[in-house]
Amino acid sequence: MNIYLVIDASDSVGEGNFSRARDVLVQLIEKISSYGVSPRYGVLTFATDPNVVVSTGNPESSDADWVSTKLGELKYDRKEEAGAETREHQERGQEIGL
């Protein structure tokens, strides 16, 4: 089973909302892992440019602790601008198996 997590990192979201969304996704991963399942996770952030944080092709993508750590390391980057390019995001999403 693959689970894909996408976080909006655009300027309009703001640092507080970004941090809350990131923390909720970490909690979701912890909850899923408590059921004894080990899905592969794909994590993608997007703003002006998409960023693949975790690919489902990575052998560690099914390690909930590792994926949670990668999510926890995500920082809100105000250098990103609004107006994302949908086609580029779709291509990057395909990189993680979306």
LOROZA-813861 format. One line per field, with one value per residue (C-alpha): residue number from 1; chain; x, y, z. Coordinates in Angstrom, 2 decimals. Example, Ala and Ser with C-alpha at 12.3 -4.5 7.8 and 13.67 -1.06 7.14 Angstrom:
// residues 2
resi	(1 | 2);
chain	(A | A);
c1	(12.30 | 13.67);
c2	(-4.50 | -1.06);
c3	(7.80 | 7.14);
// end
This chain:
// residues 98
resi	(1 | 2 | 3 | 4 | 5 | 6 | 7 | 8 | 9 | 10 | 11 | 12 | 13 | 14 | 15 | 16 | 17 | 18 | 19 | 20 | 21 | 22 | 23 | 24 | 25 | 26 | 27 | 28 | 29 | 30 | 31 | 32 | 33 | 34 | 35 | 36 | 37 | 38 | 39 | 40 | 41 | 42 | 43 | 44 | 45 | 46 | 47 | 48 | 49 | 50 | 51 | 52 | 53 | 54 | 55 | 56 | 57 | 58 | 59 | 60 | 61 | 62 | 63 | 64 | 65 | 66 | 67 | 68 | 69 | 70 | 71 | 72 | 73 | 74 | 75 | 76 | 77 | 78 | 79 | 80 | 81 | 82 | 83 | 84 | 85 | 86 | 87 | 88 | 89 | 90 | 91 | 92 | 93 | 94 | 95 | 96 | 97 | 98);
chain	(A | A | A | A | A | A | A | A | A | A | A | A | A | A | A | A | A | A | A | A | A | A | A | A | A | A | A | A | A | A | A | A | A | A | A | A | A | A | A | A | A | A | A | A | A | A | A | A | A | A | A | A | A | A | A | A | A | A | A | A | A | A | A | A | A | A | A | A | A | A | A | A | A | A | A | A | A | A | A | A | A | A | A | A | A | A | A | A | A | A | A | A | A | A | A | A | A | A);
c1	(0.00 | 1.27 | 0.22 | 1.01 | 1.26 | 1.32 | 2.04 | 1.39 | 4.51 | 3.42 | 3.71 | -0.05 | -0.04 | 2.26 | 4.78 | 2.29 | -0.12 | 2.76 | 4.12 | 0.69 | 0.08 | 3.50 | 2.83 | -0.61 | 0.97 | 3.54 | 0.66 | -1.16 | 1.91 | 2.20 | -1.50 | -1.23 | 1.87 | 0.03 | -2.20 | 0.81 | 0.87 | 3.90 | 2.77 | 5.26 | 5.00 | 5.54 | 5.96 | 5.82 | 5.81 | 4.73 | 4.82 | 6.49 | 8.53 | 7.58 | 9.97 | 10.02 | 10.88 | 10.33 | 9.82 | 7.90 | 10.83 | 13.14 | 13.60 | 13.15 | 9.78 | 8.03 | 9.86 | 7.35 | 9.99 | 12.30 | 9.49 | 8.32 | 11.87 | 12.06 | 8.74 | 9.91 | 12.99 | 10.89 | 11.19 | 8.90 | 10.87 | 9.52 | 11.58 | 8.85 | 6.45 | 2.78 | 1.63 | 2.74 | 3.05 | 0.58 | 2.34 | 5.64 | 3.89 | 2.26 | 5.63 | 7.21 | 4.22 | 4.84 | 8.40 | 7.01 | 4.45 | 1.32);
c2	(0.00 | 3.49 | 6.64 | 10.03 | 13.14 | 16.59 | 19.82 | 23.30 | 25.36 | 28.46 | 31.93 | 32.19 | 29.29 | 30.94 | 29.40 | 28.59 | 26.72 | 24.91 | 23.74 | 22.61 | 20.68 | 19.02 | 18.05 | 16.60 | 14.45 | 13.14 | 12.25 | 10.53 | 8.39 | 7.47 | 6.50 | 4.38 | 2.60 | 1.79 | -0.56 | -2.71 | -1.85 | -0.58 | 1.32 | 3.09 | 6.85 | 9.48 | 13.07 | 16.11 | 19.81 | 22.39 | 26.13 | 27.67 | 24.50 | 21.04 | 19.21 | 15.44 | 14.84 | 11.08 | 8.85 | 5.58 | 4.08 | 4.75 | 1.53 | 3.54 | 4.93 | 2.15 | 3.03 | 5.23 | 6.64 | 7.58 | 9.24 | 11.10 | 12.35 | 13.57 | 15.39 | 16.87 | 18.27 | 20.20 | 23.95 | 26.58 | 28.47 | 31.94 | 32.09 | 30.13 | 32.26 | 31.83 | 30.70 | 27.10 | 25.41 | 22.53 | 20.56 | 20.59 | 19.47 | 16.60 | 15.52 | 15.63 | 13.75 | 11.02 | 10.77 | 9.57 | 7.33 | 9.51);
c3	(0.00 | -0.84 | 1.01 | -0.49 | 1.68 | 0.07 | 1.92 | 0.56 | 1.25 | -0.64 | 0.82 | 1.31 | 3.79 | 6.31 | 8.66 | 11.44 | 9.17 | 7.46 | 10.83 | 11.99 | 8.75 | 9.04 | 12.66 | 11.79 | 9.08 | 11.58 | 13.92 | 11.05 | 10.29 | 13.98 | 14.08 | 10.94 | 12.25 | 15.50 | 13.46 | 12.58 | 8.89 | 6.99 | 3.90 | 1.67 | 2.06 | -0.58 | 0.65 | -1.62 | -0.81 | -3.34 | -3.86 | -6.88 | -7.30 | -6.10 | -3.82 | -3.39 | 0.27 | 0.30 | -2.71 | -2.43 | -4.33 | -1.38 | 0.64 | 3.87 | 2.76 | 4.70 | 7.94 | 9.79 | 12.15 | 9.28 | 7.31 | 10.44 | 10.98 | 7.37 | 7.84 | 11.14 | 9.41 | 6.88 | 7.26 | 5.83 | 3.18 | 2.47 | -0.72 | -2.44 | -4.43 | -5.17 | -8.60 | -8.83 | -12.21 | -12.23 | -14.98 | -13.12 | -9.94 | -11.81 | -13.17 | -9.73 | -8.32 | -10.87 | -9.54 | -6.22 | -7.87 | -7.83);
// end
